[in-house]
Amino acid sequence: MTFDSMNSISRRKMLKGCCAGFGALALDGLIGRVPAFAGLPGKPHFAPHAKRIIFLFMHGGPSQVDTFDYKPRLIQDDGKPLPYPLPRVTFASPNQYGGVMRSPWEFRQHGESGQWVSELFPHVAGQVDDICFVKSLHGTNDAHGGALLALHTGSDTFVRPSMGSWMLYGLGEENSNLPGFITICPTLGHGGVNNWSSAFLPARYQGTPIGHAGLKARDATIHHLDNDHWQAGIQKLQLDLLEDINLEHLGDRSTDDALEARIRSFEVAFQMQTEAPQVMDFSGETEATKELYGIDEPETDNFGRQCLMARRFAEADVRFIQCTHSYKWDQHSNLKGGHSKNAREVDKPIAGLLRDLKSRGLLEDTLVLWGGEFGRTPTAQDGNGRDHNPHGFTMWMAGGGVRGGMSYGETDDYGYHAVVDKVHVHDLHATLLHLLGIDHERLTFRHAGRDFRLTDVSGRVVNEIIA
Protein backbone atom coordinates (compact mmCIF):
# COMPACT_ATOMS: atom_id res chain seq x y z
CA MET A 1 0.00 0.00 0.00
CA THR A 2 1.56 3.31 -1.09
CA PHE A 3 1.62 6.55 0.83
CA ASP A 4 -0.69 8.17 -1.72
CA SER A 5 -3.23 5.37 -1.51
CA MET A 6 -3.19 5.52 2.29
CA ASN A 7 -4.05 9.22 2.11
CA SER A 8 -7.05 8.47 -0.09
CA ILE A 9 -8.78 5.99 2.22
CA SER A 10 -10.49 6.36 5.56
CA ARG A 11 -9.29 4.97 8.85
CA ARG A 12 -12.08 2.41 8.74
CA LYS A 13 -11.03 1.11 5.34
CA MET A 14 -7.43 0.91 6.47
CA LEU A 15 -8.46 -1.18 9.48
CA LYS A 16 -10.41 -3.52 7.22
CA GLY A 17 -7.49 -3.75 4.83
CA CYS A 18 -5.20 -4.65 7.71
CA CYS A 19 -7.58 -7.44 8.78
CA ALA A 20 -8.43 -5.70 12.03
CA GLY A 21 -12.02 -5.26 10.94
CA PHE A 22 -15.09 -5.37 13.06
CA GLY A 23 -13.93 -8.41 15.02
CA ALA A 24 -11.33 -6.31 16.79
CA LEU A 25 -13.91 -3.65 17.60
CA ALA A 26 -16.24 -6.32 18.99
CA LEU A 27 -13.39 -7.76 21.05
CA ASP A 28 -12.78 -4.31 22.48
CA GLY A 29 -16.42 -4.24 23.56
CA LEU A 30 -16.09 -7.63 25.27
CA ILE A 31 -12.92 -6.88 27.21
CA GLY A 32 -14.00 -3.43 28.36
CA ARG A 33 -14.77 -0.08 26.82
CA VAL A 34 -12.37 2.79 27.29
CA PRO A 35 -14.30 5.88 28.37
CA ALA A 36 -13.36 9.08 26.58
CA PHE A 37 -12.86 11.29 29.61
CA ALA A 38 -10.00 12.41 31.79
CA GLY A 39 -9.71 9.34 34.01
CA LEU A 40 -7.79 6.09 34.03
CA PRO A 41 -8.39 3.86 31.00
CA GLY A 42 -11.59 1.94 31.57
CA LYS A 43 -11.66 2.79 35.27
CA PRO A 44 -13.28 5.41 37.53
CA HIS A 45 -11.24 8.31 38.87
CA PHE A 46 -11.09 6.77 42.35
CA ALA A 47 -12.43 3.78 44.24
CA PRO A 48 -16.22 3.76 43.87
CA HIS A 49 -18.75 3.09 46.61
CA ALA A 50 -21.39 1.91 44.13
CA LYS A 51 -21.35 0.08 40.81
CA ARG A 52 -24.86 0.98 39.70
CA ILE A 53 -27.90 3.14 40.46
CA ILE A 54 -31.60 2.33 40.65
CA PHE A 55 -33.65 5.53 40.40
CA LEU A 56 -37.24 5.29 41.64
CA PHE A 57 -38.81 8.36 40.05
CA MET A 58 -42.10 9.65 41.44
CA HIS A 59 -43.38 11.72 38.52
CA GLY A 60 -45.54 14.68 39.51
CA GLY A 61 -43.89 15.86 42.70
CA PRO A 62 -44.65 14.12 46.04
CA SER A 63 -45.22 16.40 48.99
CA GLN A 64 -42.26 16.49 51.35
CA VAL A 65 -44.37 17.73 54.29
CA ASP A 66 -46.74 14.77 53.91
CA THR A 67 -44.13 12.04 53.48
CA PHE A 68 -40.72 12.45 55.15
CA ASP A 69 -40.29 16.08 56.29
CA TYR A 70 -42.22 16.37 59.56
CA LYS A 71 -43.34 19.93 60.36
CA PRO A 72 -45.26 20.32 63.64
CA ARG A 73 -45.69 24.04 62.87
CA LEU A 74 -48.19 23.10 60.15
CA ILE A 75 -50.40 21.60 62.83
CA GLN A 76 -50.05 24.65 65.08
CA ASP A 77 -50.79 27.17 62.31
CA ASP A 78 -53.30 25.17 60.26
CA GLY A 79 -55.57 27.59 58.38
CA LYS A 80 -53.52 30.67 59.24
CA PRO A 81 -51.81 32.84 56.60
CA LEU A 82 -48.23 32.00 55.75
CA PRO A 83 -46.18 34.42 57.89
CA TYR A 84 -43.80 35.40 55.08
CA PRO A 85 -44.25 36.37 51.42
CA LEU A 86 -44.76 33.77 48.73
CA PRO A 87 -41.89 33.25 46.26
CA ARG A 88 -41.70 35.88 43.53
CA VAL A 89 -42.83 33.30 40.96
CA THR A 90 -45.42 30.63 41.71
CA PHE A 91 -46.74 27.97 39.36
CA ALA A 92 -50.41 28.71 40.10
CA SER A 93 -51.94 32.09 40.70
CA PRO A 94 -51.45 33.26 44.33
CA ASN A 95 -55.22 33.89 44.32
CA GLN A 96 -55.67 30.10 44.42
CA TYR A 97 -53.66 29.80 47.62
CA GLY A 98 -55.23 29.52 51.03
CA GLY A 99 -53.55 29.43 54.39
CA VAL A 100 -51.18 26.92 55.89
CA MET A 101 -52.52 23.35 55.63
CA ARG A 102 -51.54 20.64 58.07
CA SER A 103 -50.76 17.17 56.79
CA PRO A 104 -53.74 14.78 56.74
CA TRP A 105 -51.38 12.03 57.94
CA GLU A 106 -49.71 11.40 61.27
CA PHE A 107 -45.94 11.16 61.56
CA ARG A 108 -44.05 8.76 63.82
CA GLN A 109 -40.43 7.95 64.52
CA HIS A 110 -39.10 4.63 63.26
CA GLY A 111 -36.06 2.40 63.54
CA GLU A 112 -33.12 2.71 65.86
CA SER A 113 -32.32 6.03 64.18
CA GLY A 114 -35.74 7.50 65.03
CA GLN A 115 -36.41 8.93 61.56
CA TRP A 116 -39.77 10.62 61.07
CA VAL A 117 -42.04 9.05 58.44
CA SER A 118 -45.72 9.67 57.77
CA GLU A 119 -48.26 6.88 57.89
CA LEU A 120 -48.38 7.07 54.09
CA PHE A 121 -45.27 4.83 53.97
CA PRO A 122 -45.55 2.11 56.64
CA HIS A 123 -43.37 -0.37 54.71
CA VAL A 124 -40.62 2.10 53.83
CA ALA A 125 -40.70 3.21 57.48
CA GLY A 126 -39.38 -0.23 58.40
CA GLN A 127 -36.25 0.39 56.31
CA VAL A 128 -35.25 3.83 57.60
CA ASP A 129 -32.03 2.63 59.21
CA ASP A 130 -30.71 1.98 55.69
CA ILE A 131 -32.00 5.29 54.29
CA CYS A 132 -30.42 8.74 54.10
CA PHE A 133 -33.08 11.45 53.78
CA VAL A 134 -31.88 14.62 52.05
CA LYS A 135 -34.45 17.22 53.12
CA SER A 136 -32.96 20.36 51.59
CA LEU A 137 -33.12 19.72 47.83
CA HIS A 138 -33.89 22.77 45.74
CA GLY A 139 -34.08 23.69 42.07
CA THR A 140 -35.15 26.66 39.97
CA ASN A 141 -38.07 25.51 37.82
CA ASP A 142 -41.62 25.10 39.11
CA ALA A 143 -43.03 23.58 35.89
CA HIS A 144 -43.00 19.83 35.35
CA GLY A 145 -41.20 19.89 32.00
CA GLY A 146 -38.32 22.09 33.10
CA ALA A 147 -38.01 20.42 36.49
CA LEU A 148 -37.92 16.93 34.96
CA LEU A 149 -35.21 17.96 32.54
CA ALA A 150 -33.19 19.62 35.31
CA LEU A 151 -33.37 16.52 37.49
CA HIS A 152 -32.59 14.11 34.66
CA THR A 153 -30.08 16.16 32.65
CA GLY A 154 -28.88 19.07 34.78
CA SER A 155 -30.48 21.70 32.54
CA ASP A 156 -34.07 22.92 32.40
CA THR A 157 -33.65 24.98 29.23
CA PHE A 158 -31.40 23.08 26.80
CA VAL A 159 -31.19 19.55 25.46
CA ARG A 160 -28.43 17.88 27.46
CA PRO A 161 -27.39 14.25 28.05
CA SER A 162 -29.26 12.49 30.83
CA MET A 163 -27.46 11.49 34.02
CA GLY A 164 -27.74 7.81 33.04
CA SER A 165 -26.01 8.59 29.75
CA TRP A 166 -23.23 10.51 31.50
CA MET A 167 -22.63 7.62 33.89
CA LEU A 168 -22.56 5.09 31.07
CA TYR A 169 -20.25 7.34 29.02
CA GLY A 170 -17.86 7.64 31.95
CA LEU A 171 -17.79 4.03 33.11
CA GLY A 172 -18.95 1.92 30.18
CA GLU A 173 -21.04 -1.22 30.36
CA GLU A 174 -20.39 -3.96 32.90
CA ASN A 175 -22.34 -6.49 30.81
CA SER A 176 -21.86 -6.35 27.05
CA ASN A 177 -24.95 -8.53 26.51
CA LEU A 178 -27.33 -5.87 27.84
CA PRO A 179 -27.74 -2.10 27.48
CA GLY A 180 -25.94 -0.24 30.24
CA PHE A 181 -28.82 2.21 30.79
CA ILE A 182 -32.42 0.99 31.02
CA THR A 183 -35.55 2.97 31.84
CA ILE A 184 -38.69 0.98 32.70
CA CYS A 185 -42.08 2.42 31.73
CA PRO A 186 -40.74 5.98 31.30
CA THR A 187 -42.98 8.99 30.89
CA LEU A 188 -43.55 10.22 27.34
CA GLY A 189 -44.49 13.71 28.52
CA HIS A 190 -42.67 16.59 30.20
CA GLY A 191 -39.56 16.21 28.07
CA GLY A 192 -40.21 12.61 27.10
CA VAL A 193 -37.22 10.97 25.44
CA ASN A 194 -34.99 13.91 26.35
CA ASN A 195 -35.05 12.60 29.92
CA TRP A 196 -33.16 9.48 28.85
CA SER A 197 -31.41 10.87 25.76
CA SER A 198 -27.66 10.93 25.18
CA ALA A 199 -28.07 14.30 23.36
CA PHE A 200 -24.62 15.25 22.03
CA LEU A 201 -22.85 12.30 23.67
CA PRO A 202 -22.30 9.37 21.31
CA ALA A 203 -25.65 7.77 20.54
CA ARG A 204 -24.71 4.40 22.07
CA TYR A 205 -25.07 5.94 25.54
CA GLN A 206 -28.79 6.64 25.17
CA GLY A 207 -31.15 4.88 27.56
CA THR A 208 -33.10 1.85 26.35
CA PRO A 209 -36.81 2.11 27.25
CA ILE A 210 -38.78 -0.97 28.26
CA GLY A 211 -42.41 -0.09 27.63
CA HIS A 212 -43.68 3.36 28.50
CA ALA A 213 -45.99 5.03 31.01
CA GLY A 214 -49.04 4.16 28.93
CA LEU A 215 -48.39 0.42 29.35
CA LYS A 216 -48.72 -1.76 32.41
CA ALA A 217 -45.39 -3.16 33.54
CA ARG A 218 -46.80 -6.65 32.96
CA ASP A 219 -46.91 -5.84 29.23
CA ALA A 220 -43.67 -3.86 29.00
CA THR A 221 -40.95 -5.62 27.05
CA ILE A 222 -38.11 -5.21 24.60
CA HIS A 223 -39.63 -5.93 21.23
CA HIS A 224 -38.27 -8.42 18.69
CA LEU A 225 -36.02 -10.27 21.13
CA ASP A 226 -36.92 -13.62 19.61
CA ASN A 227 -36.47 -14.70 16.02
CA ASP A 228 -38.59 -17.76 15.28
CA HIS A 229 -37.53 -17.91 11.63
CA TRP A 230 -33.76 -18.29 11.83
CA GLN A 231 -31.38 -20.17 14.09
CA ALA A 232 -28.62 -18.28 15.87
CA GLY A 233 -25.95 -19.38 13.40
CA ILE A 234 -27.92 -18.11 10.40
CA GLN A 235 -28.65 -14.83 12.22
CA LYS A 236 -24.95 -14.41 12.95
CA LEU A 237 -24.09 -14.86 9.27
CA GLN A 238 -26.73 -12.28 8.34
CA LEU A 239 -25.40 -9.81 10.90
CA ASP A 240 -21.81 -10.35 9.77
CA LEU A 241 -22.83 -9.46 6.22
CA LEU A 242 -24.81 -6.46 7.45
CA GLU A 243 -21.80 -5.31 9.49
CA ASP A 244 -19.57 -5.52 6.43
CA ILE A 245 -22.02 -3.44 4.41
CA ASN A 246 -22.46 -0.89 7.20
CA LEU A 247 -18.71 -0.59 7.74
CA GLU A 248 -18.20 -0.03 4.03
CA HIS A 249 -20.86 2.66 4.22
CA LEU A 250 -19.26 4.14 7.34
CA GLY A 251 -15.86 4.18 5.69
CA ASP A 252 -17.08 6.77 3.21
CA ARG A 253 -17.79 9.23 6.05
CA SER A 254 -15.38 11.10 8.26
CA THR A 255 -17.78 10.61 11.17
CA ASP A 256 -21.31 9.30 11.52
CA ASP A 257 -22.31 8.83 15.13
CA ALA A 258 -25.81 7.62 14.29
CA LEU A 259 -24.51 4.91 11.97
CA GLU A 260 -21.88 3.79 14.48
CA ALA A 261 -24.61 3.56 17.13
CA ARG A 262 -26.79 1.55 14.74
CA ILE A 263 -23.95 -0.92 14.14
CA ARG A 264 -23.49 -1.25 17.90
CA SER A 265 -27.25 -1.72 18.38
CA PHE A 266 -27.28 -4.72 16.03
CA GLU A 267 -24.43 -6.27 17.99
CA VAL A 268 -26.15 -5.74 21.35
CA ALA A 269 -29.54 -6.86 20.01
CA PHE A 270 -28.06 -10.18 18.89
CA GLN A 271 -26.36 -10.72 22.26
CA MET A 272 -29.49 -9.71 24.17
CA GLN A 273 -31.44 -12.64 22.72
CA THR A 274 -29.75 -15.00 25.15
CA GLU A 275 -29.75 -12.86 28.31
CA ALA A 276 -32.54 -10.27 28.28
CA PRO A 277 -35.48 -12.74 28.13
CA GLN A 278 -34.07 -14.55 31.17
CA VAL A 279 -33.67 -11.31 33.12
CA MET A 280 -37.25 -10.27 32.35
CA ASP A 281 -38.74 -13.70 33.13
CA PHE A 282 -40.07 -13.89 36.71
CA SER A 283 -41.05 -17.57 36.53
CA GLY A 284 -38.01 -18.62 38.54
CA GLU A 285 -38.76 -16.23 41.40
CA THR A 286 -40.25 -17.74 44.55
CA GLU A 287 -43.75 -16.92 45.67
CA ALA A 288 -42.25 -15.32 48.77
CA THR A 289 -40.22 -12.94 46.61
CA LYS A 290 -43.22 -12.02 44.49
CA GLU A 291 -45.23 -11.37 47.65
CA LEU A 292 -42.40 -9.18 48.96
CA TYR A 293 -42.85 -6.86 45.96
CA GLY A 294 -46.65 -7.04 45.97
CA ILE A 295 -46.83 -8.77 42.59
CA ASP A 296 -50.31 -10.02 41.63
CA GLU A 297 -51.86 -7.70 44.23
CA PRO A 298 -54.18 -5.19 42.51
CA GLU A 299 -52.63 -1.96 43.84
CA THR A 300 -48.96 -2.92 43.94
CA ASP A 301 -48.55 -5.26 40.95
CA ASN A 302 -47.57 -2.60 38.43
CA PHE A 303 -44.79 -0.86 40.36
CA GLY A 304 -43.84 -4.12 42.05
CA ARG A 305 -43.00 -5.59 38.65
CA GLN A 306 -40.87 -2.57 37.82
CA CYS A 307 -38.94 -2.90 41.08
CA LEU A 308 -38.38 -6.64 40.70
CA MET A 309 -37.23 -6.12 37.11
CA ALA A 310 -34.83 -3.44 38.41
CA ARG A 311 -33.35 -5.88 40.92
CA ARG A 312 -32.87 -8.49 38.20
CA PHE A 313 -31.19 -5.97 35.89
CA ALA A 314 -28.97 -4.89 38.80
CA GLU A 315 -27.95 -8.52 39.29
CA ALA A 316 -27.12 -8.62 35.57
CA ASP A 317 -24.77 -5.62 36.03
CA VAL A 318 -26.79 -2.95 34.22
CA ARG A 319 -25.22 0.39 35.17
CA PHE A 320 -28.29 2.67 35.50
CA ILE A 321 -31.89 1.50 35.92
CA GLN A 322 -34.88 3.80 36.29
CA CYS A 323 -38.41 2.90 37.40
CA THR A 324 -41.08 5.56 36.92
CA HIS A 325 -44.35 5.93 38.79
CA SER A 326 -46.03 8.21 36.30
CA TYR A 327 -47.77 10.68 36.24
CA LYS A 328 -49.57 10.54 39.56
CA TRP A 329 -48.15 12.75 42.29
CA ASP A 330 -49.49 16.12 41.05
CA GLN A 331 -52.22 16.79 43.63
CA HIS A 332 -53.31 20.40 43.15
CA SER A 333 -56.56 19.23 44.75
CA ASN A 334 -57.66 16.13 46.64
CA LEU A 335 -54.25 15.70 48.24
CA LYS A 336 -55.48 13.08 50.69
CA GLY A 337 -57.11 10.85 48.10
CA GLY A 338 -54.36 11.16 45.49
CA HIS A 339 -51.32 10.75 47.73
CA SER A 340 -52.98 7.89 49.64
CA LYS A 341 -53.56 5.93 46.43
CA ASN A 342 -50.09 6.70 45.09
CA ALA A 343 -48.33 5.63 48.27
CA ARG A 344 -50.25 2.36 48.44
CA GLU A 345 -49.06 1.55 44.92
CA VAL A 346 -45.35 2.07 45.63
CA ASP A 347 -44.73 1.68 49.38
CA LYS A 348 -44.61 -2.12 49.55
CA PRO A 349 -42.64 -2.59 46.28
CA ILE A 350 -40.01 -0.02 47.35
CA ALA A 351 -39.54 -1.60 50.75
CA GLY A 352 -39.45 -5.02 49.11
CA LEU A 353 -36.72 -3.87 46.74
CA LEU A 354 -34.58 -2.56 49.61
CA ARG A 355 -35.02 -5.75 51.63
CA ASP A 356 -34.35 -7.97 48.62
CA LEU A 357 -31.21 -6.08 47.58
CA LYS A 358 -29.90 -6.22 51.14
CA SER A 359 -30.58 -9.94 51.56
CA ARG A 360 -28.63 -10.68 48.36
CA GLY A 361 -25.68 -8.46 49.25
CA LEU A 362 -26.52 -6.10 46.39
CA LEU A 363 -27.38 -3.03 48.47
CA GLU A 364 -23.71 -2.54 49.34
CA ASP A 365 -22.80 -1.58 45.78
CA THR A 366 -26.22 -0.53 44.44
CA LEU A 367 -27.37 3.02 45.17
CA VAL A 368 -31.15 3.40 45.34
CA LEU A 369 -32.43 6.95 44.74
CA TRP A 370 -36.06 7.99 45.41
CA GLY A 371 -37.80 11.27 44.62
CA GLY A 372 -39.72 13.51 42.26
CA GLU A 373 -38.96 16.59 40.22
CA PHE A 374 -39.94 18.94 43.08
CA GLY A 375 -42.07 19.06 46.23
CA ARG A 376 -45.33 20.74 47.20
CA THR A 377 -46.31 23.93 49.01
CA PRO A 378 -47.21 23.91 52.72
CA THR A 379 -50.12 26.19 51.84
CA ALA A 380 -53.43 24.91 50.52
CA GLN A 381 -54.40 25.21 46.87
CA ASP A 382 -58.08 25.07 45.91
CA GLY A 383 -58.90 24.16 49.48
CA ASN A 384 -57.43 20.66 49.73
CA GLY A 385 -54.40 20.42 47.43
CA ARG A 386 -50.84 21.71 47.22
CA ASP A 387 -49.04 23.55 44.41
CA HIS A 388 -45.59 22.88 42.93
CA ASN A 389 -42.62 23.79 45.12
CA PRO A 390 -39.02 23.62 43.82
CA HIS A 391 -37.63 25.67 46.72
CA GLY A 392 -37.34 22.88 49.28
CA PHE A 393 -38.13 19.18 48.98
CA THR A 394 -36.97 15.72 50.01
CA MET A 395 -35.23 12.91 48.17
CA TRP A 396 -33.65 9.88 49.76
CA MET A 397 -30.89 7.38 49.02
CA ALA A 398 -30.06 3.92 50.33
CA GLY A 399 -27.07 1.61 49.93
CA GLY A 400 -24.18 2.34 47.59
CA GLY A 401 -21.97 4.02 50.18
CA VAL A 402 -24.40 6.50 51.79
CA ARG A 403 -24.93 6.68 55.53
CA GLY A 404 -28.19 5.06 56.56
CA GLY A 405 -30.49 6.14 59.36
CA MET A 406 -29.85 9.86 58.99
CA SER A 407 -31.36 13.09 57.70
CA TYR A 408 -29.34 15.81 56.03
CA GLY A 409 -30.42 19.42 55.56
CA GLU A 410 -33.55 21.24 56.68
CA THR A 411 -36.37 23.30 55.28
CA ASP A 412 -37.91 26.19 57.23
CA ASP A 413 -40.53 25.60 59.93
CA TYR A 414 -43.25 25.28 57.31
CA GLY A 415 -41.30 23.14 54.84
CA TYR A 416 -41.33 25.74 52.05
CA HIS A 417 -37.67 26.71 51.55
CA ALA A 418 -34.42 24.79 52.03
CA VAL A 419 -32.51 26.78 54.65
CA VAL A 420 -29.88 24.55 56.28
CA ASP A 421 -27.24 22.58 54.33
CA LYS A 422 -28.96 23.28 51.03
CA VAL A 423 -28.48 20.74 48.23
CA HIS A 424 -29.01 21.93 44.68
CA VAL A 425 -29.83 19.47 41.91
CA HIS A 426 -26.25 19.99 40.63
CA ASP A 427 -24.99 18.94 44.08
CA LEU A 428 -27.13 15.81 43.89
CA HIS A 429 -25.62 14.91 40.52
CA ALA A 430 -22.08 15.60 41.75
CA THR A 431 -22.70 13.30 44.71
CA LEU A 432 -24.16 10.50 42.58
CA LEU A 433 -21.13 10.62 40.29
CA HIS A 434 -18.78 10.66 43.28
CA LEU A 435 -20.40 7.53 44.70
CA LEU A 436 -19.70 5.84 41.35
CA GLY A 437 -16.05 6.89 41.55
CA ILE A 438 -16.26 9.83 39.13
CA ASP A 439 -15.04 13.38 39.70
CA HIS A 440 -17.89 15.44 38.23
CA GLU A 441 -15.52 18.25 37.22
CA ARG A 442 -13.42 15.84 35.13
CA LEU A 443 -16.28 14.03 33.40
CA THR A 444 -16.51 16.30 30.37
CA PHE A 445 -17.36 16.15 26.70
CA ARG A 446 -16.35 18.76 24.14
CA HIS A 447 -19.26 19.91 21.99
CA ALA A 448 -19.83 23.06 19.95
CA GLY A 449 -16.51 24.51 21.03
CA ARG A 450 -16.77 24.08 24.79
CA ASP A 451 -16.53 21.39 27.45
CA PHE A 452 -19.82 20.23 28.92
CA ARG A 453 -20.53 18.24 32.05
CA LEU A 454 -23.59 16.98 33.92
CA THR A 455 -23.15 19.59 36.66
CA ASP A 456 -22.56 22.46 34.20
CA VAL A 457 -20.28 24.94 36.03
CA SER A 458 -21.53 24.12 39.51
CA GLY A 459 -22.01 21.20 41.88
CA ARG A 460 -20.65 20.21 45.30
CA VAL A 461 -20.25 16.66 46.55
CA VAL A 462 -22.27 16.24 49.76
CA ASN A 463 -19.54 14.39 51.64
CA GLU A 464 -21.49 14.52 54.89
CA ILE A 465 -23.84 11.76 53.74
CA ILE A 466 -21.14 9.39 52.48
CA ALA A 467 -20.23 6.49 54.77
Secondary structure, 3 states (H helix, E strand, C coil): CCHHHHHCCCHHHHHHHCCCHHHHHHHHHHHCCCCCCCCCCCCCCCCCCCCEEEEEEECCCCCHHHCCCCCHHHHHCCCCCCCCCCCCCCCCCHHHEEEECCCCCCEEEECCCCEEEECCCHHHHCCHHHEEEEEEEECCCCCHHHHHHHHHHCCCCCCCCCHHHHHHHHHCCCCCCCCCEEEECCCCCCCHHHHCCCCCCCHHHCCEEECCCCCCHHHCCCCCCCCCCCCHHHHHHHHHHHHHHHHHHHHCCCCCHHHHHHHHHHHHHHHHHHHHHHHCCCCCCCHHHHHHHCCCCCCCHHHHHHHHHHHHHHHCCCCEEEEEECCCCCCCCCHHHHHHHHHHHHHHHHHHHHHHHHHCCCCCCEEEEEECCCEECCEEECCCECCEECCCEEEEEECCCECCCEEECEECCCCCCEEECCEEHHHHHHHHHHHCCCCCCCCCEEECCEEECCCCCCCCCCHHHEC
